């Protein structure tokens, strides 16, 4: 009976892999709204994850403890310049004569962590806006910035420091004449399950606007892209999540699925904006013909992406997607010490130890590393409710003595 049961479990896991590998093409779309009003976070496994006002922030802080990445909302029209006349000692007396001759600083189109405030960085310990102090373990701000907001007003801005061991930023901003100064302490520890925590200078508040890091694959947004010749220009397109690479194939047949024919691109904008172009005669966007993208998500599943149309009047992108490579639910652990069933699951799972594997600590975590469940497993079947978990892929880890076993868990 036990052998038959294990055979059924193995067959179930094989079925999971096969079904994903042979998934049918699915048509889908996202809507950013008129004037591209909203950012849309999208998961190829789960569809649209989150839609949020694109203009509700001005500055974003990378939440990793040992990062000093700071971005601006350049797609909103924010313009950032280094104040050339003085370092931070000149905070109380700002002279903007000749400021417009200084170049505007933009976020990198290659890396999320390299924001406009990091332009000019020469690498550790220099992070652009400040330098790392090896004694205090703080990045100390050494530059004043002049920021032109979307409404045309100006602010002076100083990131005073980031205390790395506390994962906390201290910054200040004010009108150019020093009035209405605001000092902010921003603790990133409350947001480490997301890529960035944001701040609105216009409203003077911290903005929590992103879904969990592991919940989305791509972001449909407006940003400052790079055109031919290195010219910066506002574009609307697709940015990939961190650790979600993609590749691009031009002039291929619609049935093309050889995603391994070119290396995956792990930069920020491998999909970008130039899958479409504006036809001045028809006054509409035309999607590039015979263009295919492949995207590998956190679960290592690979999806084929083909755009069908783009309507700029409502910010609607229409596309087709299909899974062309499925990462088997069981591939994380080759020598299974336990089985989990049902998998995929909706309401509950049961864990059964195998081969004399003793019970131990059980942890379920998402692909950002956040623990969403912890408990204990006995030597017999252990039943766990998962009805409160969002659909997606998770890691199920069991620690027993000196042994650790890991399997993937799919929640539907």
C-alpha positions in Angstrom: 0.0 0.0 0.0 2.8 2.4 0.9 4.6 1.7 -2.5 1.3 2.4 -4.3 0.8 5.6 -2.3 4.3 6.8 -3.2 3.8 6.0 -6.8 0.7 8.1 -6.8 2.5 11.0 -5.2 5.3 10.7 -7.8 2.7 10.6 -10.6 1.1 13.7 -9.2 4.4 15.6 -9.2 5.1 14.5 -12.7 1.7 15.7 -13.8 2.4 19.1 -12.3 5.5 19.5 -14.3 3.9 18.2 -17.6 0.9 20.4 -17.3 3.0 23.5 -16.9 5.3 22.5 -19.7 2.4 22.0 -22.1 0.4 25.0 -21.0 -1.8 26.6 -23.7 -1.3 30.2 -24.8 -3.3 32.6 -22.8 -4.3 36.1 -23.8 -4.1 38.8 -21.2 -3.8 42.6 -20.8 -3.0 45.4 -18.4 -4.5 48.9 -18.2 -2.4 51.8 -16.9 -5.1 54.3 -17.6 -5.1 57.6 -19.5 -1.7 59.4 -19.4 -0.3 56.2 -17.9 -1.6 57.1 -14.5 -0.9 53.8 -12.8 2.0 51.5 -12.4 1.0 47.9 -12.9 2.9 45.0 -11.3 2.4 41.7 -13.1 3.0 38.1 -12.4 3.1 35.6 -15.3 1.7 32.9 -13.0 -1.0 35.0 -11.3 -1.8 37.9 -13.6 -2.0 41.5 -12.4 -0.8 41.7 -8.9 -1.1 45.4 -8.0 -2.0 48.7 -9.7 -1.0 51.9 -7.9 -0.9 55.7 -8.7 2.4 56.2 -10.6 2.8 59.8 -9.3 2.3 59.2 -5.6 6.1 59.2 -4.8 9.2 61.3 -5.5 12.1 59.3 -4.0 12.6 55.6 -3.4 15.1 53.9 -1.1 16.4 50.4 -1.7 15.5 48.4 1.4 18.5 46.0 1.6 20.5 46.7 4.8 23.8 47.1 3.0 22.6 49.0 0.0 22.7 52.8 -0.5 20.6 52.8 -3.7 18.2 55.8 -4.0 16.0 56.5 -7.0 13.8 59.4 -8.1 10.5 59.3 -9.9 11.9 60.4 -13.2 8.9 59.2 -15.1 6.9 61.8 -13.2 9.1 64.5 -14.3 11.4 64.9 -11.3 14.7 66.6 -12.2 17.7 66.1 -9.9 20.9 68.0 -10.0 24.0 68.1 -7.8 24.5 71.5 -6.2 27.8 72.6 -7.7 28.7 75.5 -5.5 29.4 73.8 -2.2 29.3 70.5 -0.3 27.0 70.0 2.7 28.6 72.9 4.5 26.7 75.2 2.1 23.3 73.9 3.2 22.2 77.2 4.7 23.1 79.4 1.7 22.0 78.2 -1.7 22.9 80.1 -4.9 21.3 78.6 -7.9 23.1 80.8 -10.5 24.2 78.6 -13.4 22.5 75.5 -11.9 20.7 74.7 -15.2 24.0 74.1 -16.8 24.5 71.1 -14.6 23.2 67.8 -16.1 20.0 66.2 -14.8 20.7 62.9 -13.0 18.6 59.9 -14.0 18.1 56.4 -12.6 20.1 53.6 -14.3 18.1 51.6 -16.9 20.4 48.6 -16.2 20.2 48.3 -12.4 17.4 49.0 -9.9 20.0 49.7 -7.2 21.8 52.5 -9.2 19.5 55.4 -8.8 19.8 59.1 -9.7 21.4 59.8 -6.3 24.0 57.2 -7.0 25.3 58.8 -10.3 29.0 59.6 -9.9 29.6 56.6 -7.7 33.1 55.1 -8.1 32.2 52.0 -6.2 32.6 51.1 -2.5 33.0 53.2 -0.4 31.7 55.9 -2.7 27.9 55.6 -3.3 27.4 58.9 -5.2 25.4 60.8 -2.6 27.7 59.8 0.2 30.7 57.7 1.4 30.8 54.7 3.7 32.5 55.2 7.0 34.3 52.0 8.1 34.2 53.0 11.7 30.6 53.9 12.1 29.3 51.7 9.3 27.2 54.6 8.0 27.1 56.1 4.6 27.6 59.8 5.2 26.1 62.3 2.8 28.6 64.6 1.2 26.4 66.3 -1.4 23.6 68.7 -1.7 21.0 68.2 -4.4 18.6 70.6 -6.0 15.3 68.9 -7.0 12.7 70.2 -9.4 9.4 68.6 -8.5 6.7 67.7 -11.0 4.8 70.9 -10.1 7.8 73.1 -11.1 8.8 74.0 -7.6 12.3 73.5 -6.3 13.7 71.9 -3.1 17.2 71.5 -1.7 17.8 67.9 -0.6 20.4 66.3 1.6 20.7 62.6 2.5 22.5 63.2 5.8 23.4 59.5 6.3 22.3 56.0 6.2 23.1 54.0 9.4 23.6 50.7 7.8 23.4 48.5 11.0 20.0 50.1 11.7 19.0 50.1 8.0 17.8 53.7 8.6 18.0 56.8 6.4 18.2 60.3 7.8 17.5 63.0 5.2 16.3 66.6 5.1 14.8 68.9 2.5 13.6 72.5 2.4 12.7 75.4 0.0 15.8 77.0 -1.5 15.7 79.9 0.9 15.7 77.4 3.8 12.0 77.7 4.8 9.8 74.8 5.4 12.7 72.5 6.3 11.7 68.9 7.0 13.9 66.3 8.7 13.0 62.6 8.1 14.0 59.4 9.8 13.1 56.5 7.6 13.5 52.9 9.0 13.7 50.5 6.1 13.4 47.4 8.3 9.6 47.6 8.0 9.8 47.2 4.2 12.6 44.6 3.6 10.1 42.2 2.0 9.8 44.7 -0.8 12.5 46.2 -3.1 11.9 49.9 -2.2 10.2 52.1 0.3 9.1 55.4 -1.1 8.7 59.0 0.0 6.5 61.8 -1.2 8.0 65.3 -0.8 4.8 66.8 -2.1 2.8 65.2 0.7 5.5 64.8 3.3 4.8 61.1 3.9 6.3 57.6 3.5 4.6 55.6 0.8 4.2 51.8 1.0 3.3 51.1 -2.6 5.0 47.9 -3.8 3.8 44.3 -3.6 6.1 41.8 -2.0 9.3 41.3 -3.8 8.6 37.7 -4.8 5.0 38.4 -5.9 5.6 40.1 -9.3 7.8 39.6 -12.4 7.5 42.8 -14.4 6.3 46.4 -13.9 4.5 48.3 -16.6 5.4 52.0 -16.0 6.7 55.3 -17.4 10.4 56.0 -17.0 13.3 57.8 -18.5 14.6 55.5 -21.2 17.7 55.7 -23.3 17.2 56.4 -27.0 19.8 56.1 -29.8 22.8 58.2 -29.1 22.3 57.9 -25.3 19.6 60.5 -25.3 17.3 60.3 -22.3 13.6 60.5 -23.0 10.3 59.6 -21.2 9.0 56.2 -22.4 6.4 53.7 -21.4 7.4 50.1 -21.1 8.2 47.1 -19.0 10.9 46.8 -16.3 11.8 43.4 -14.9 11.9 42.6 -11.2 15.3 41.9 -9.6 16.4 38.3 -10.3 13.8 38.0 -13.1 15.8 37.9 -16.3 14.5 37.9 -19.9 15.7 37.6 -23.4 14.5 38.9 -26.8 14.3 37.2 -30.2 13.6 39.2 -33.3 12.3 38.0 -36.7 11.2 34.6 -35.4 8.1 32.5 -36.2 5.1 32.8 -33.9 5.7 29.2 -32.7 9.3 29.9 -31.7 10.0 28.5 -28.2 13.8 27.9 -28.1 14.4 30.2 -25.1 17.9 28.8 -24.5 19.1 30.0 -27.9 20.4 33.2 -26.3 21.5 34.1 -22.7 19.1 35.6 -20.3 19.5 39.3 -19.6 19.5 40.2 -15.9 19.4 43.9 -16.3 16.4 46.1 -15.4 14.9 46.6 -18.8 15.5 43.6 -21.1 11.9 44.0 -22.4 11.9 47.8 -22.1 9.8 50.0 -24.4 10.9 49.3 -28.0 8.6 46.4 -28.6 6.3 49.1 -30.1 6.7 52.2 -32.2 4.5 55.2 -33.0 3.2 55.4 -36.5 2.7 59.1 -37.3 0.5 58.4 -40.3 -2.0 56.3 -38.3 -1.3 58.2 -35.1 -1.1 55.0 -33.1 1.4 52.5 -31.7 2.3 49.5 -33.8 3.7 46.4 -32.1 6.9 45.1 -33.7 6.3 42.0 -35.8 7.9 38.6 -35.2 9.2 39.6 -31.8 9.2 37.2 -28.9 10.4 37.6 -25.2 11.1 34.9 -22.7 10.9 35.7 -19.0 12.2 33.4 -16.2 10.5 34.1 -12.9 11.5 33.5 -9.3 10.3 29.9 -9.5 12.6 29.3 -12.5 9.6 28.8 -14.7 10.0 30.3 -18.2 7.2 32.2 -19.9 6.9 33.2 -23.5 5.7 36.7 -24.0 4.3 38.1 -27.3 2.8 41.6 -27.4 -0.3 42.0 -29.6 -1.3 45.7 -29.3 -0.8 48.9 -27.3 -3.4 51.6 -27.0 -1.8 54.8 -25.6 -5.1 56.5 -25.1 -6.0 54.2 -22.1 -2.5 52.8 -21.5 -3.6 49.3 -22.4 -1.1 46.6 -23.4 -2.5 43.3 -24.9 -0.3 40.3 -25.0 -0.1 36.5 -25.1 1.8 34.4 -22.7 2.5 30.7 -22.3 4.8 28.6 -20.1 7.5 26.9 -22.2 9.6 25.5 -19.3 8.3 24.4 -15.9 10.5 24.0 -12.9 9.4 20.8 -11.3 7.9 21.2 -7.9 10.3 18.5 -6.6 13.5 19.8 -8.1 14.8 21.7 -5.1 15.5 18.6 -3.1 16.9 15.6 -5.0 16.8 13.1 -2.1 13.4 13.6 -0.6 13.1 13.0 3.1 9.4 13.9 3.0 6.4 14.2 0.7 3.9 17.0 0.8 0.4 16.6 -0.5 -1.7 17.8 -2.1 0.6 19.9 -4.2 -0.7 22.2 -5.7 -2.7 23.0 -2.6 -5.6 25.4 -1.8 -6.7 24.9 1.8 -4.3 22.6 3.6 -1.3 20.3 3.1 0.0 17.2 4.8 3.7 16.4 5.3 4.8 12.8 5.6 8.4 11.9 6.5 10.2 9.2 4.4 13.1 6.9 4.9 13.3 7.3 8.6 13.5 11.1 8.4 12.4 12.4 11.8 10.2 15.3 12.4 11.5 18.8 13.1 11.0 22.4 12.5 8.8 23.3 9.4 9.0 26.7 7.7 7.2 28.0 4.6 8.7 31.0 3.0 8.1 33.0 -0.2 10.8 33.6 -2.8 11.8 36.9 -1.2 12.9 34.9 1.9 9.9 36.0 4.1 8.6 33.3 6.4 4.9 33.0 6.1 4.5 29.9 8.4 6.6 28.2 11.0 5.7 25.2 13.2 6.8 21.6 13.9 6.5 18.3 12.1 6.1 14.9 13.9 7.1 11.4 12.8 3.6 10.9 11.3 1.5 13.0 8.9 1.4 16.7 9.8 -1.5 18.7 8.6 -1.0 22.5 8.0 -3.6 25.0 6.9 -2.5 27.2 4.0 -5.8 28.8 3.2 -4.4 32.2 4.2 -1.5 32.1 1.7 -1.7 34.0 -1.5 -1.5 32.0 -4.7 2.0 31.4 -5.9 5.2 29.3 -5.3 6.7 28.8 -1.9 9.6 26.9 -0.3 8.8 24.3 2.3 11.8 23.7 4.5 12.1 21.0 7.2 15.0 21.0 9.7 15.6 17.8 11.6 18.8 17.5 13.6 21.7 18.1 11.2 19.5 17.5 8.1 17.6 20.0 6.1 15.1 19.1 3.3 13.5 21.6 0.9 10.7 21.2 -1.6 8.6 23.7 -3.6 5.0 24.2 -2.7 2.5 25.6 -5.1 -0.6 27.4 -3.7 -3.5 27.8 -6.1 
